[in-house]
């Protein structure tokens, strides 16, 4: 039974807004560390904590009130000039905000939070007594690890949206312009974490183990609510009304036609009504899709804290600069981007940027800058993670991959600079000679690439030794509608993601050349392998294909040989949850009612490379043969 029986709705409203307030406080604390004399920032932080404390008091969460009250007193003394902000004091404050977030997690389980750790409470009290020494501050290593680990495991759960309507707490406007709607973004098999009293825990169980279980339970359940601006819902409602009126018009025309009224005026009216309905349905579809779009800033806002704590742990001076927070991305995509972005930011701080002494010796400013930017380009979202650090050497990466046995020397000699940089995405690759708490196991970048590919996206790298590195992630605007190219094998259509298509060209068989026993074609001076779609799918092929689709993934370019084309379409993707054949991303339905498979080219090519005994890297293109 919950400790908040009868107050569940109020509790969820509090958690929703308190999470947002605390995330805002975290960001402003990072800014405050750079501008300690900014009274406006201090006042905003003070008000945020005061609001959280007021809501916690209403819920009788005494331990949360205690922690917020001590932290609020600290901010009050800072803004009154009675204390001065130091790095050690900031560590104490950051540990307190983490303690508040941990208590939110317990409240989310329907139980009253336990007291904050004694080192956090003791550090706050000593600081208030003007007796705070560096030894009293919680170790920055532990703080950085806990924040990054929580972010990696929980993802966007820091902003779990549980309430029905925002606008409960005093820090928010009285009339909110956003509502929270439930969306089906969770897998059917996922179940919410069990709610219960702490009395049900096994006696003597360590508190850390229990907290770890709760984090795992929360991570297993995806967020199933979404914020939607009321103006967008109004637009959906208006379009629904217009479609209803058009339906009545079509019903009337249908009755006239069934009654034998088939004159030109009636048929013209029918044509106009169908055309108008087509426009209204397209507008409604676009409006509904916009309700799934969320500002990516809600994901970005936790990263300055992560970068700050990790930089403190490593003894570096790093500033994370955010840009394009207002860029909107599909809600489900935001959740899946959490892990890749955390890994890239941690790698930039750990691997990319140098410490202050090394930067000064190289003629650079002592403070390094990591930039996280989002922007929309056409029907794609671009995410850029850039640093001004030491950059990457393609030659050193190749040598490291050979040393770890990930590629052979022969394969390394065939790789250009771009392909060499992409070796960092191989499982097990790391330039670190020793494993640390931050990196060195060679799994981070593999996770990045895998998650981006799941989103039908690409990631590219640009780096210059001594100048820095740039990671560029390209993602489709939404995952619900996918532009596709329809190709034919005989009379059977298949859908290819249009984002991978670069060109359509005829296959002139007299121009095919054999390289290593495999068919290739020269396109503008570049030798490209020709891959038969029939061979990829295991279909028989009666006659040589006449057309080729020049396709490009993040690692390779090739020509896909097909029989013909059926045009371009915007596919509404239907997933195959119970049974999904290899190489099939989903299905869609054409206007004539025919069901078409949407092909996963990366998976098909990977399977073909494995069948040929290759490893799927750049040289695996030698395994692709034309038949």
C-alpha positions, 0 to 999 in steps of 0.5 A: 500500500502506498504511503500517499493513499488518496493523494496519488494525483497530487503526488504525481503532479508534484513529482512532474513539476519538481523534476523540472524545477530541479533540472533547471536548478542544476543548470543554473548551478553550473552557470553560477559556478562560472558567475558566482556574483550573479544575484539573479541566478542565486535568486532563481535557484533559491526560489526553485528550492523554496517551491520544492520544499513547499510542495514536499511539506504539503505531502508531509515528506519530512526528510525532503523538507529537511534537506531542502531547508538546509540547502535553501539556508545555504543559498540564502546566505550566499545571496545575502553576501554572508558566504562566498561560493567555492568549488568545495561548497559547490560540491556540497550543493551538488551532492544535496541536489542529487540527494533531493533527486534520489528522494524524488525516486523514492516518492515515485515508488509511493513511499516516504523518502529516507533521510539524506546521507549523513555526509550530505547533511553534515556537509551542509550544516558545517558549511552553514556554521562557516566551518566547511573545509574541503574534507567535509565536501562529498568526494567529487568522484562519487558525485560525478559517477552517480550523476552520470550513472543515473543519467545513463540508466534512467535516461529521460526519466529525470523528467518523468511526466506523471501528472494529468495537467501542469500548473499545481505548484506556486512557481508555475503560471496559474494558467498553463499552456501545456497539457500532458497526454498519455502516449503509447511509447512503452513496450507491451511487455514492460510493467511499472515498478511495484509500489509498496512500503519499505516495510516489505524490504528484506531485513538487513538488505543494504540501502544501496542494493534497494536503490539500485533495484529501483533504478533498474525498475524505472529504467525498464519502464519507458516514459508513457506521458508527453507534454503537448501545447494546447494550441496544437490540440486545438488544431487537431480538434478543429481539423477533426471537426472539418473532417466530420463535416466532409464525411457528412458531405460525402455521405450525402453525395453517396446517397445521391449516386446510389439513387441514380443521380450521376450527372456531371455536377454531382460527379464534380461535387464528389471529386471536390469533396474527395480532394478536400478530404485528402487535404484535411487528412494530410493536415490532420496527420501533420498536426498529430505528428506535431503532438509527438514533437518535443523540444530537445532542450528537455534532454539537453538540460541535464548534460551541463551538470554531468559535464561539470561533475566529470570535469571536476573529477578529472581536474579539468576546466570544461564548459558545455555550451548548448545550442538549438534547445528549441529544436523539436524531435520525436518524443520516442527518439528523445528517449533513445538519444539519452545514452548516446549523447551521455557517452559522447559528452563523457568521451569529449571531457575524458578523451577529447579535451586536455587538462589546463597545463597541456592546453596552455603549453599548446597555446590554447585557452586553459578552459576547454569548450564542448559544444552540443548543438541541435538543428533541423535540416530539411526532413532531418535533425542534426546533432553536433557534439564538438570539442576543441581538444587534442583531436584524433589521429587516424594512424594511431586509431588503426594501430590501436585496432591492430594491437587489440586484434580488431582488424588485420594489418591487411584490412588496415591498409585498405582504410581511408582516414574516414573509415579509420576514424569509424574504427572507434565504434568497434566493440572493444576498441579503446585508446586507454591503456588502463580501465578507469571508472570513466572509460577504457572498456571499449563499450561506450562508442559501440553503444552510441553507434548501435542506438543511432542505427536503431533510430535509422540515423547515421553518425559521422566523425571529423577530427584534426589532431591538435584542433579537436573532434566533431561528431555529427548525428543525422536523424529522421525528423520522426520515426512514425512516418518514413519516406521510402523508395518502392522497388520491385523484384518481379511484381513484388514491391519492397520499401527502402528508406529514402534517407539511404538512397543517393541516386538511381541509375541503369545497370549496363551489364557490359560495363560491369567489372569483376574485382576479386570475383565480385561484380563492381560498377564504376560511378564517377571514378569510384568503384562500387560493389553491385549487390543483388536484392534477390540474393540478399533476400534469398530469392531466385533470379530469372534474369539480370536486374536492369536498375541500380539504387546507389545507397550509402550508409555510415560505413559504405556505399554500394549499388543495390540491383533491382528489377524496377521501381514503383515510385516514392511514398511516405510510409506509416510504419507498423512494427512487427512485434511478435514476429520480425524476420531478419532484415525487415524493419516493419511493414506499411500499406500502399494505397491499393491495400497491398502490404509491403515490407520495409527493409533494414539494409544494415541488417541485410548487409551485415548478414551477407557479410557474415555468410561470406566470413567477413566482419562487417567493416569497411573491407567487408564490401569485398564479400558482396557479390552480384548474381 
